[in-house]
Amino acid sequence: MDTAAGRLTFRDATDADVDALVALVESAYRGESSRAGWTTEADILQGQRTDPEGVLEVVKSPDSRLLTVERDGGIVACCQLEHRGEHAYFGMFAVSPALQGEGLGKRVIAEAERQAREVWGVAEMHMTVISVREDLIAWYERRGYRRTGETTPFPYGDERFGIPQRDDLCFELLVKPLA
């Protein structure tokens, strides 16, 4: 698949990709490097976004795929797809901060939706987004996702998901029909 920024290759992640994928996800959301892009969570969460064990668990799960996107031999984006019966779950979405704003994210989410529809035959894609991430939620809404108002608590006290910098965090469910 060609883009103005170069040829993209989509493939499933392997064990050998784990360290590069952890680095990509961390760079897109946490720390100073994430501030180069617009998806940073650095002001609301510190600490890690994921770890090698969490990424490897997705790679190894029979109901999940970690879609990995390469350009010029390097990993530039990824997302998790998990088959959950009638729908698929979309998560662990990351685009290299240096490439954000070039349309790569739109291509990745479109490919993820296509694969979930064609491989699993699901009718909907679900995702959860931190509810205070209004700019990110608006981006997903422009891609056809709708807010459900259904929330789940943020796992305060579990540093595997980061160290919250505010006390009003929760996840909101967003849904998109794939028909």
C-alpha positions in Angstrom: 0.0 0.0 0.0 1.5 3.3 -1.1 1.2 6.7 0.6 2.7 10.0 -0.1 5.1 9.2 2.8 6.1 5.9 1.3 5.1 2.2 0.9 3.2 0.7 3.9 3.3 -3.0 4.7 0.6 -4.4 7.1 1.4 -7.6 8.9 0.8 -9.4 12.2 3.4 -8.8 14.9 5.7 -11.5 16.0 7.6 -12.1 19.3 10.6 -10.4 17.6 8.6 -7.1 17.3 7.8 -6.8 21.0 10.5 -4.3 22.0 10.0 -2.1 19.0 6.2 -2.1 19.5 6.6 -1.1 23.2 8.9 1.7 22.2 6.5 2.9 19.6 3.5 2.9 21.9 5.4 4.6 24.7 6.7 7.3 22.2 3.2 8.0 21.0 1.6 8.5 24.4 4.1 9.1 27.3 7.1 11.3 28.1 8.6 14.1 26.2 8.9 12.3 22.9 5.1 12.0 22.7 4.8 15.8 22.7 6.1 15.8 19.1 2.7 14.3 18.1 -0.9 15.2 19.1 -1.8 11.9 20.8 0.3 12.5 23.9 -1.2 11.6 27.3 1.9 13.1 29.1 -0.2 15.8 30.9 -2.7 13.3 32.3 -0.6 10.2 32.8 3.0 9.5 33.6 4.8 6.2 33.8 4.3 3.4 31.3 1.6 2.9 28.7 2.4 -0.7 28.1 5.2 -3.2 28.8 6.7 -6.2 26.9 4.6 -8.7 28.8 1.4 -6.9 27.8 2.4 -6.7 24.2 3.5 -10.3 24.1 0.2 -11.4 25.6 -1.6 -9.7 22.7 0.8 -11.3 20.1 0.2 -14.7 21.6 -3.5 -14.6 22.2 -5.6 -16.8 19.8 -8.4 -14.2 19.7 -6.1 -11.1 19.1 -3.9 -9.7 16.4 -1.4 -6.9 16.8 -1.4 -5.3 13.4 2.0 -3.9 12.7 2.6 -1.3 10.0 6.1 -0.9 8.4 7.5 1.7 6.1 11.0 1.4 4.7 11.7 -1.5 6.9 10.8 0.2 10.2 7.7 -0.1 12.4 5.8 3.1 12.2 2.3 2.2 13.6 0.3 -0.6 15.2 -3.1 -1.5 16.6 -4.6 -4.4 18.5 -7.6 -6.2 17.1 -9.4 -8.6 19.3 -12.3 -10.8 18.3 -15.1 -10.6 20.8 -18.0 -12.5 19.4 -20.3 -10.2 17.4 -17.8 -7.3 17.5 -14.0 -6.6 17.4 -12.1 -4.5 19.9 -9.6 -1.9 18.6 -6.8 -0.9 21.0 -3.1 -0.3 21.5 -3.3 2.1 18.5 0.0 4.0 18.0 1.5 6.1 15.2 5.0 7.4 15.4 4.8 11.0 16.7 7.1 12.1 13.8 4.5 10.8 11.3 1.3 12.0 13.0 -0.8 14.4 11.0 0.1 12.8 7.6 -3.0 10.6 7.3 -1.2 7.4 8.4 -3.6 6.9 11.3 -6.6 7.1 9.0 -5.1 4.4 6.8 -4.3 2.1 9.8 -7.8 2.3 11.3 -9.4 1.8 7.9 -7.3 -1.3 7.3 -8.1 -2.6 10.9 -11.8 -2.2 10.2 -11.5 -4.0 6.8 -9.6 -6.9 8.3 -12.0 -7.2 11.3 -15.0 -7.3 8.9 -13.4 -9.6 6.4 -11.6 -12.0 8.7 -14.0 -12.3 11.6 -17.2 -11.1 9.9 -18.0 -8.8 12.7 -20.6 -6.0 12.4 -19.1 -3.5 14.9 -15.8 -2.2 16.1 -15.6 -1.2 19.8 -12.9 0.8 21.5 -12.4 2.6 24.8 -10.8 6.0 25.1 -10.0 8.1 28.2 -13.0 10.3 28.5 -11.1 13.6 28.9 -9.3 13.1 25.6 -11.8 15.2 23.7 -9.5 15.9 20.7 -8.9 12.2 20.3 -12.5 11.3 20.7 -13.4 14.0 18.0 -10.9 12.3 15.7 -12.6 9.0 16.1 -16.0 10.6 15.6 -14.8 11.9 12.3 -14.0 8.3 11.4 -17.6 7.2 12.2 -17.3 6.2 15.8 -20.0 7.3 18.2 -19.9 7.9 21.9 -22.0 5.6 23.9 -21.9 7.3 27.3 -20.9 3.9 28.8 -17.9 4.2 31.0 -15.6 2.0 33.0 -13.3 3.2 35.8 -9.6 3.9 35.2 -7.5 1.3 37.0 -6.1 3.8 39.6 -3.3 2.2 41.6 -2.2 -0.2 38.9 0.9 1.4 37.5 1.0 -1.0 34.5 -1.5 1.5 33.0 0.3 4.7 34.1 0.4 7.1 37.0 -2.7 9.4 36.8 -2.1 13.1 37.2 -5.8 13.8 37.8 -8.6 12.1 39.6 -11.4 12.2 37.0 -10.2 9.6 34.5 -12.4 6.8 33.1 -12.7 5.0 29.8 -15.7 5.7 27.5 -16.9 3.1 25.0 -17.0 4.2 21.3 -18.7 2.0 18.7 -18.8 2.0 14.9 -20.9 -0.2 12.7 -18.7 -1.9 10.0 -21.5 -2.9 7.6 
